[in-house]
Structures are given as C-alpha cells and as structure tokens.
Amino acid sequence: MSTDTESWQRHGLFENKPLLMTVLVTVVISIGGLVELIPLAAVKSNVPTIASVMPYSPLELEGRDIYLREGCYNCHSQMIRPFRAETMRYGEYSKAGEFVYDHPFQWGSKRTGPDLARIGGKYPDAWHYRHMENPVATSAGSIMPRYGWLLTDALDLGLLERKMKAMKLMGVPYSDAEISGGLAAAKVQADGIVANLASAGIETSSDKEIIALIAYLQRMGTDLGKGKDGAATAEPGRHE
C-alpha cells in the first residue's frame, strides 16, 4: 500500500503542475522529432531521386498554384498505390522520387474524382479546356463543378520570379538564368498551348489562367516516361 502511495506522490510532482508537464512533454516530443528528422535532412541518400524528374516550368508552377487555390486536391489524389486495381486503372504506381520538387506534395487520401498522377498526355489541351468550362460535356455524369472563370480571368505572373526563388530556397534546382527568364519561358509555353487550342477550334489568349492550369495538368506523371535527356521514351501509364 505504501508503495502505491509513494508512486502516486511521484506522479503528482508532474501531473499536478500543468505548466511543468507541458514543458516536459514538449521537450520529449521535440527530441523525438529531431531524432527522426535530422538523419533524413543530413544524409542525401535518404532523399530518393529519379534522373528524368525535373522541376516544373515557370508556367507549370503557376498552374500548380491555381490547382491549389481552387482546392482540386480535395477531390483528386496524386498517388497511385502499388496494387493491381490501382495500376490497371491509373497507370504505373507512384514513386517517392517523383515528388522531390513538390512543395507541398499532392498525395491526398480522398478520391471523389479520379487520381490525377498520370493525367499528363492522356487528353489533348482542348479536352481540359472544355472540361473546366463544363465537366459534363467531356465526362458524362460528372459531379465536378464548372470552373468557367479560369477561361476568362487574367493570369497574374507578377510574383513568378519570387515564387521560383522561394522554390530554389527549398531545394528546387532552378538556375539564376531560369529564374530571370521565367516570364519569357512562360509566354513561349503558353503560346504553344494557345496554338494547340486554336487547332481544335478554341480561340483564347495566352494570358488566361486556364492556360497555366492546362500546362500543369499536362505535366503530371510524364517525367517517368522520359529518358535522361528529357525525351519521351514510353507512355506514362494506362488509363481508364
């Protein structure tokens, strides 16, 4: 009995002092977190890389921000699990090295809509344009809302250079030349998408948000199908 009493008294030294208990718990959690994180940050081999995976182009980076702003990740994941049912439907399963330049990654855990990890190249640019304009027109029975404002709202590239610099601070290997030439590169890629849309009978301009979003969607999952020189070597995966 006395032993139990002594034990409760020892516990009381901490449990009856909320502030002290909070500080001690915080210290213990911090030490545990550092033990987990420091080796990952300090040992380069712990960060998997894939030679063909490259940083997003300036226009794709802007398109990714639009994707995040519109909350697309709430209904679409970007991680194909290594199960037959997943790979049969969406294509090759996702690799950790595919996400080294994603800040933050878009793995997701909920699929109201299909996984988009391998959506790049599955459909032409015009399909994505019409899908955002009216999802039911391209996907019968779709419950996705319309995103018509993306077709008319102007794309703001005023922060592009600062975004690329921020990505560089987080380890994305943008060169100074790529950062300073980001606006010009974005314009060239945007003009190419506009030309593709024009060939499908869609007239628009390169300064619309939809153009950047299309650039991002068409990039998803395509790096695994490229060789070290960036040339396409195979289809990124099967799709339903």
C-alpha beads as a LAMMPS data file, in Angstrom:
LAMMPS data file: protein, C-alpha beads

240 atoms
239 bonds

1 atom types
1 bond types

-500.0 500.0 xlo xhi
-500.0 500.0 ylo yhi
-500.0 500.0 zlo zhi

Masses

1 110.0

Atoms # bond

1 1 1 0.000 0.000 0.000
2 1 1 2.808 2.347 0.930
3 1 1 4.479 1.607 -2.391
4 1 1 1.343 2.655 -4.291
5 1 1 1.137 5.841 -2.256
6 1 1 4.748 6.696 -2.964
7 1 1 4.182 6.070 -6.659
8 1 1 1.193 8.419 -6.796
9 1 1 3.203 11.038 -4.942
10 1 1 5.991 10.823 -7.511
11 1 1 3.481 11.183 -10.355
12 1 1 1.995 14.147 -8.590
13 1 1 5.279 16.024 -8.858
14 1 1 4.495 16.497 -12.563
15 1 1 0.815 15.782 -13.099
16 1 1 -0.321 18.383 -10.578
17 1 1 1.739 21.053 -12.332
18 1 1 0.223 21.603 -15.812
19 1 1 2.791 24.153 -16.958
20 1 1 5.771 21.989 -15.990
21 1 1 4.087 18.935 -17.521
22 1 1 3.508 20.817 -20.780
23 1 1 7.132 21.959 -20.969
24 1 1 8.495 18.476 -20.292
25 1 1 6.183 16.841 -22.838
26 1 1 7.186 19.459 -25.439
27 1 1 10.872 18.754 -24.769
28 1 1 10.395 14.991 -25.120
29 1 1 8.406 15.360 -28.375
30 1 1 10.975 17.806 -29.773
31 1 1 13.849 15.428 -29.052
32 1 1 11.954 12.561 -30.678
33 1 1 11.158 14.668 -33.713
34 1 1 14.775 15.757 -34.147
35 1 1 15.963 12.160 -33.888
36 1 1 13.600 11.301 -36.745
37 1 1 14.212 14.331 -38.976
38 1 1 17.911 15.175 -38.688
39 1 1 19.147 11.930 -40.339
40 1 1 16.731 12.468 -43.233
41 1 1 17.962 16.012 -43.787
42 1 1 21.643 15.267 -43.258
43 1 1 22.037 12.163 -45.415
44 1 1 21.483 12.920 -49.080
45 1 1 20.945 9.256 -49.972
46 1 1 17.778 9.325 -47.879
47 1 1 16.182 11.606 -50.478
48 1 1 15.291 9.419 -53.485
49 1 1 15.875 10.928 -56.905
50 1 1 14.860 9.947 -60.425
51 1 1 17.083 11.269 -63.191
52 1 1 14.196 12.106 -65.525
53 1 1 12.221 14.060 -62.910
54 1 1 12.751 17.776 -63.475
55 1 1 11.407 20.924 -61.780
56 1 1 8.186 22.449 -63.050
57 1 1 8.486 25.021 -65.806
58 1 1 7.522 28.589 -64.811
59 1 1 4.072 28.249 -66.406
60 1 1 3.501 24.845 -64.812
61 1 1 4.462 26.301 -61.440
62 1 1 1.808 28.990 -61.867
63 1 1 -0.705 26.354 -62.947
64 1 1 0.041 24.316 -59.852
65 1 1 -0.719 27.328 -57.682
66 1 1 -4.077 27.688 -59.409
67 1 1 -4.732 23.974 -58.820
68 1 1 -4.043 24.513 -55.108
69 1 1 -6.059 27.718 -54.942
70 1 1 -9.137 26.042 -56.404
71 1 1 -8.860 23.134 -53.954
72 1 1 -8.580 20.441 -56.628
73 1 1 -6.746 18.243 -54.104
74 1 1 -9.956 17.919 -52.094
75 1 1 -11.402 15.565 -54.712
76 1 1 -8.335 14.318 -56.622
77 1 1 -5.327 12.498 -55.212
78 1 1 -1.946 12.263 -56.899
79 1 1 -0.606 8.988 -55.588
80 1 1 -1.228 5.637 -57.230
81 1 1 -0.787 2.817 -54.738
82 1 1 1.175 -0.319 -55.732
83 1 1 -1.914 -2.505 -56.089
84 1 1 -3.159 -4.181 -59.227
85 1 1 -6.544 -2.440 -59.085
86 1 1 -4.766 0.928 -58.906
87 1 1 -2.219 0.354 -61.646
88 1 1 -4.774 -1.199 -64.001
89 1 1 -6.927 1.890 -63.744
90 1 1 -4.449 4.735 -63.387
91 1 1 -1.087 3.506 -64.656
92 1 1 2.309 2.892 -63.081
93 1 1 2.331 3.263 -59.319
94 1 1 3.800 6.446 -57.841
95 1 1 7.453 6.667 -56.807
96 1 1 8.746 8.786 -53.919
97 1 1 11.291 10.426 -56.217
98 1 1 8.536 11.914 -58.336
99 1 1 7.650 14.379 -55.593
100 1 1 11.069 15.810 -54.670
101 1 1 10.176 19.179 -56.230
102 1 1 6.583 19.298 -54.937
103 1 1 6.123 21.821 -52.132
104 1 1 3.699 20.705 -50.814
105 1 1 3.065 17.254 -52.326
106 1 1 -0.440 16.408 -53.506
107 1 1 -0.748 12.756 -52.487
108 1 1 -4.215 13.128 -50.991
109 1 1 -6.356 10.500 -49.326
110 1 1 -9.796 11.081 -50.872
111 1 1 -11.000 10.410 -54.390
112 1 1 -14.302 11.966 -55.259
113 1 1 -12.790 12.182 -58.725
114 1 1 -10.066 10.006 -60.311
115 1 1 -6.422 10.105 -59.314
116 1 1 -4.508 12.586 -61.492
117 1 1 -0.946 11.357 -61.005
118 1 1 -0.754 10.174 -64.647
119 1 1 -3.208 12.590 -66.283
120 1 1 -0.491 14.301 -68.342
121 1 1 -0.824 13.454 -72.021
122 1 1 -3.969 11.377 -71.566
123 1 1 -6.157 14.043 -73.174
124 1 1 -5.418 16.919 -75.583
125 1 1 -5.318 20.506 -74.362
126 1 1 -8.778 21.161 -75.797
127 1 1 -10.283 18.419 -73.599
128 1 1 -9.003 20.105 -70.446
129 1 1 -10.299 23.470 -71.627
130 1 1 -13.780 22.104 -72.248
131 1 1 -13.682 20.026 -69.069
132 1 1 -13.109 23.128 -66.960
133 1 1 -15.767 25.001 -68.884
134 1 1 -18.375 22.247 -68.440
135 1 1 -17.241 18.902 -66.950
136 1 1 -20.366 17.040 -68.095
137 1 1 -19.543 17.879 -71.719
138 1 1 -16.418 15.708 -71.537
139 1 1 -17.280 13.299 -68.711
140 1 1 -20.893 12.148 -68.677
141 1 1 -22.328 12.018 -65.179
142 1 1 -19.525 14.090 -63.665
143 1 1 -20.360 15.881 -60.407
144 1 1 -17.417 18.244 -60.753
145 1 1 -18.443 21.919 -60.676
146 1 1 -17.741 24.264 -63.551
147 1 1 -14.651 26.467 -63.419
148 1 1 -15.654 28.944 -66.087
149 1 1 -13.790 31.856 -64.520
150 1 1 -10.488 30.179 -65.327
151 1 1 -11.288 30.729 -69.003
152 1 1 -11.736 34.473 -68.570
153 1 1 -9.629 35.541 -65.575
154 1 1 -6.232 37.004 -66.433
155 1 1 -3.137 35.112 -65.320
156 1 1 -1.059 37.191 -62.912
157 1 1 2.656 36.498 -63.357
158 1 1 3.770 39.360 -61.139
159 1 1 5.103 37.042 -58.425
160 1 1 6.574 34.395 -60.724
161 1 1 10.212 35.322 -60.165
162 1 1 9.746 35.446 -56.388
163 1 1 7.979 32.068 -56.441
164 1 1 10.860 30.492 -58.320
165 1 1 13.354 31.982 -55.868
166 1 1 11.327 30.580 -52.973
167 1 1 11.314 27.148 -54.612
168 1 1 15.085 27.387 -55.044
169 1 1 15.478 28.044 -51.315
170 1 1 13.581 24.792 -50.707
171 1 1 15.937 22.813 -52.909
172 1 1 14.400 23.058 -56.378
173 1 1 17.415 23.431 -58.718
174 1 1 16.347 26.497 -60.682
175 1 1 19.330 28.355 -62.114
176 1 1 19.586 32.140 -61.965
177 1 1 19.099 32.222 -65.739
178 1 1 15.920 30.159 -65.490
179 1 1 14.561 32.470 -62.815
180 1 1 15.366 35.683 -64.686
181 1 1 13.974 34.197 -67.894
182 1 1 10.876 32.747 -66.260
183 1 1 8.414 35.232 -67.741
184 1 1 9.706 34.711 -71.266
185 1 1 9.656 30.925 -70.876
186 1 1 6.105 31.021 -69.540
187 1 1 4.992 33.096 -72.527
188 1 1 6.535 30.648 -75.001
189 1 1 4.856 27.634 -73.390
190 1 1 1.553 29.492 -73.114
191 1 1 1.656 30.412 -76.795
192 1 1 2.168 26.751 -77.653
193 1 1 -0.932 25.732 -75.685
194 1 1 -2.963 28.526 -77.305
195 1 1 -1.888 27.249 -80.720
196 1 1 -2.995 23.718 -79.790
197 1 1 -6.370 25.048 -78.680
198 1 1 -6.743 27.068 -81.877
199 1 1 -6.188 23.933 -83.948
200 1 1 -9.167 22.426 -82.098
201 1 1 -11.354 25.438 -82.823
202 1 1 -10.929 27.168 -79.445
203 1 1 -9.912 30.806 -79.564
204 1 1 -8.325 32.239 -76.423
205 1 1 -5.245 34.189 -75.367
206 1 1 -2.082 33.184 -73.546
207 1 1 -2.799 35.408 -70.534
208 1 1 -5.691 33.342 -69.144
209 1 1 -5.472 31.198 -66.009
210 1 1 -6.771 28.144 -67.859
211 1 1 -3.588 28.094 -69.946
212 1 1 -1.347 27.734 -66.886
213 1 1 -3.613 25.071 -65.389
214 1 1 -3.526 23.073 -68.624
215 1 1 0.281 23.287 -68.598
216 1 1 0.357 21.813 -65.094
217 1 1 -2.182 19.067 -65.799
218 1 1 -0.332 18.016 -68.939
219 1 1 2.905 17.696 -66.964
220 1 1 1.580 15.343 -64.293
221 1 1 3.214 11.933 -64.398
222 1 1 5.047 12.437 -67.669
223 1 1 8.585 12.557 -66.266
224 1 1 8.724 8.786 -65.713
225 1 1 8.236 8.289 -69.444
226 1 1 11.320 10.316 -70.331
227 1 1 14.942 9.397 -70.727
228 1 1 17.788 11.267 -69.062
229 1 1 17.812 13.774 -71.937
230 1 1 14.157 14.597 -71.341
231 1 1 12.902 12.869 -74.484
232 1 1 9.785 10.746 -74.231
233 1 1 10.508 7.023 -74.262
234 1 1 7.190 5.456 -73.309
235 1 1 3.638 6.186 -72.379
236 1 1 3.351 7.214 -68.689
237 1 1 0.738 4.569 -67.942
238 1 1 -2.636 3.084 -68.729
239 1 1 -5.807 4.976 -68.045
240 1 1 -9.447 4.210 -67.837

Bonds

1 1 1 2
2 1 2 3
3 1 3 4
4 1 4 5
5 1 5 6
6 1 6 7
7 1 7 8
8 1 8 9
9 1 9 10
10 1 10 11
11 1 11 12
12 1 12 13
13 1 13 14
14 1 14 15
15 1 15 16
16 1 16 17
17 1 17 18
18 1 18 19
19 1 19 20
20 1 20 21
21 1 21 22
22 1 22 23
23 1 23 24
24 1 24 25
25 1 25 26
26 1 26 27
27 1 27 28
28 1 28 29
29 1 29 30
30 1 30 31
31 1 31 32
32 1 32 33
33 1 33 34
34 1 34 35
35 1 35 36
36 1 36 37
37 1 37 38
38 1 38 39
39 1 39 40
40 1 40 41
41 1 41 42
42 1 42 43
43 1 43 44
44 1 44 45
45 1 45 46
46 1 46 47
47 1 47 48
48 1 48 49
49 1 49 50
50 1 50 51
51 1 51 52
52 1 52 53
53 1 53 54
54 1 54 55
55 1 55 56
56 1 56 57
57 1 57 58
58 1 58 59
59 1 59 60
60 1 60 61
61 1 61 62
62 1 62 63
63 1 63 64
64 1 64 65
65 1 65 66
66 1 66 67
67 1 67 68
68 1 68 69
69 1 69 70
70 1 70 71
71 1 71 72
72 1 72 73
73 1 73 74
74 1 74 75
75 1 75 76
76 1 76 77
77 1 77 78
78 1 78 79
79 1 79 80
80 1 80 81
81 1 81 82
82 1 82 83
83 1 83 84
84 1 84 85
85 1 85 86
86 1 86 87
87 1 87 88
88 1 88 89
89 1 89 90
90 1 90 91
91 1 91 92
92 1 92 93
93 1 93 94
94 1 94 95
95 1 95 96
96 1 96 97
97 1 97 98
98 1 98 99
99 1 99 100
100 1 100 101
101 1 101 102
102 1 102 103
103 1 103 104
104 1 104 105
105 1 105 106
106 1 106 107
107 1 107 108
108 1 108 109
109 1 109 110
110 1 110 111
111 1 111 112
112 1 112 113
113 1 113 114
114 1 114 115
115 1 115 116
116 1 116 117
117 1 117 118
118 1 118 119
119 1 119 120
120 1 120 121
121 1 121 122
122 1 122 123
123 1 123 124
124 1 124 125
125 1 125 126
126 1 126 127
127 1 127 128
128 1 128 129
129 1 129 130
130 1 130 131
131 1 131 132
132 1 132 133
133 1 133 134
134 1 134 135
135 1 135 136
136 1 136 137
137 1 137 138
138 1 138 139
139 1 139 140
140 1 140 141
141 1 141 142
142 1 142 143
143 1 143 144
144 1 144 145
145 1 145 146
146 1 146 147
147 1 147 148
148 1 148 149
149 1 149 150
150 1 150 151
151 1 151 152
152 1 152 153
153 1 153 154
154 1 154 155
155 1 155 156
156 1 156 157
157 1 157 158
158 1 158 159
159 1 159 160
160 1 160 161
161 1 161 162
162 1 162 163
163 1 163 164
164 1 164 165
165 1 165 166
166 1 166 167
167 1 167 168
168 1 168 169
169 1 169 170
170 1 170 171
171 1 171 172
172 1 172 173
173 1 173 174
174 1 174 175
175 1 175 176
176 1 176 177
177 1 177 178
178 1 178 179
179 1 179 180
180 1 180 181
181 1 181 182
182 1 182 183
183 1 183 184
184 1 184 185
185 1 185 186
186 1 186 187
187 1 187 188
188 1 188 189
189 1 189 190
190 1 190 191
191 1 191 192
192 1 192 193
193 1 193 194
194 1 194 195
195 1 195 196
196 1 196 197
197 1 197 198
198 1 198 199
199 1 199 200
200 1 200 201
201 1 201 202
202 1 202 203
203 1 203 204
204 1 204 205
205 1 205 206
206 1 206 207
207 1 207 208
208 1 208 209
209 1 209 210
210 1 210 211
211 1 211 212
212 1 212 213
213 1 213 214
214 1 214 215
215 1 215 216
216 1 216 217
217 1 217 218
218 1 218 219
219 1 219 220
220 1 220 221
221 1 221 222
222 1 222 223
223 1 223 224
224 1 224 225
225 1 225 226
226 1 226 227
227 1 227 228
228 1 228 229
229 1 229 230
230 1 230 231
231 1 231 232
232 1 232 233
233 1 233 234
234 1 234 235
235 1 235 236
236 1 236 237
237 1 237 238
238 1 238 239
239 1 239 240
